[in-house]
Amino acid sequence: MGLGVLADGKWVSERQQEDEKGQFVRPSTTFRNWITVDGSSGFPAEANRYHLYVSLACPWAHRTLIMRQLKGLTDAISVSVVDPVMGEHGWEFSEGPGCIPDSVNHAHYLWQLYVKVDRHYSGRVTVPILWDKQTQTIVNNESREIIRMLDTEFGDIAQSDRDLYPVPLQDTIEQTIDAIYQPINNGVYRAGFATKQAAYEEAVTELFDALDHWEQVLGQQRYLCGNQLTEADICLFTTLLRFDPVYYVHFKCNLRRIVDYPNLWGYLRDIYQLPGVKATCNLEHIKRHYYISHPKVNPSRLVPKGPILDFETSHGRERFSSGI
Ligand SMILES: N[C@@H](CCC(=O)N[C@@H](CS)C(=O)NCC(=O)O)C(=O)O
């Protein structure tokens, strides 16, 4: 059993996800509408209108939860959390620890939401999903775009005036998110889901070259784009958090751990310790999801006990700037 897919509105519990070279291919997401301050897009920013469907295990969905916290949008945007284990029916809702059932659509499986929006939907069923309760549709299911909307389009509804996409840094932020995506955010999956040695080695080499590069950068400045926290940092953080507990072992990304990189490790703790971030980090969900949901990678489905990690120790990164 592997990852499933919708075909003409019907759930199929197995799909091919690598090409003939054994390389993992991630198809692009399909719902790409925008919420805007002025409502010109048809989806005006409003409190209590939008809902996020997330998994606490998923690095892409985790980005949106962090942004919701940092922007002070927890009262305005509600959330459902799927069960960490993706089984025969894909993501599903449950009453397990840390899970929040679907109070909006009362779905049992996540694929039911995609079919509700499009009876003939074909494609992957992924989190995160940004849902519009008013028109009962999926606004967007691409994390990079969802965090941008939460960051820039909610005006006074956002209780924090923190700006993670400041005008002078916008080009740098876009370039940085692009630069980390393929080798790092997607790179761990390219390594872990590769089915041929060459594909795996290429992914791992690119991954560690990129980590080495950002380790250098973070020896000079507090965050990826300078001394100010930006969207790019949220995008990197969710991958780094999962690295030592999961990717190092499960996805065979084992040249080095994040704790072996002094700057990346301090940076990871710095962001973890920002008010609101720790509450979004659930290592139980993270570990259970990966080790149990990918029987092709881990047929025994045993979840390792370790590693012992302390994200709470002082990180010393104030030496670069007082922060945000
Ligand atoms: N490009 C998407 C990727 C989302 C994604 O791949 N989410 C994973 C969870 S980590 C998922 O739901 N996978 C289910 C599947 O592939 O069937 C984003 O950034 O939002």
The ligand as a Tripos MOL2 file, in Angstrom:
@<TRIPOS>MOLECULE
LIG
   20    19     1     0     0
SMALL
NO_CHARGES

@<TRIPOS>ATOM
      1 N1          3.0990   22.0150   -2.7780 N.3       1 LIG1
      2 C1          2.2060   21.6490   -1.7130 C.3       1 LIG1
      3 C2          2.5790   20.2880   -1.1550 C.3       1 LIG1
      4 C3          1.5890   19.7490   -0.1620 C.3       1 LIG1
      5 C4          1.8560   18.2570    0.1510 C.2       1 LIG1
      6 O1          2.5010   17.5570   -0.6370 O.2       1 LIG1
      7 N2          1.3590   17.7900    1.3190 N.am      1 LIG1
      8 C5          1.5420   16.3940    1.6810 C.3       1 LIG1
      9 C6          1.7260   16.1980    3.1540 C.3       1 LIG1
     10 S1          3.3400   16.5360    3.7190 S.3       1 LIG1
     11 C7          0.2970   15.6010    1.3550 C.2       1 LIG1
     12 O2         -0.7990   15.9960    1.7160 O.2       1 LIG1
     13 N3          0.4910   14.4710    0.6840 N.am      1 LIG1
     14 C8         -0.5630   13.5770    0.3620 C.3       1 LIG1
     15 C9         -0.3230   12.9140   -0.9580 C.2       1 LIG1
     16 O3          0.6620   13.2520   -1.6230 O.co2     1 LIG1
     17 O4         -1.1520   12.0840   -1.3180 O.co2     1 LIG1
     18 C10         2.2800   22.7410   -0.6510 C.2       1 LIG1
     19 O5          3.3630   23.3090   -0.4420 O.co2     1 LIG1
     20 O6          1.2610   23.0290   -0.0410 O.co2     1 LIG1
@<TRIPOS>BOND
     1     1     2 1
     2     2     3 1
     3     2    18 1
     4     3     4 1
     5     4     5 1
     6     5     6 2
     7     5     7 1
     8     7     8 1
     9     8     9 1
    10     8    11 1
    11     9    10 1
    12    11    12 2
    13    11    13 1
    14    13    14 1
    15    14    15 1
    16    15    16 2
    17    15    17 1
    18    18    19 2
    19    18    20 1
@<TRIPOS>SUBSTRUCTURE
     1 LIG1         1 GROUP 0 **** ****
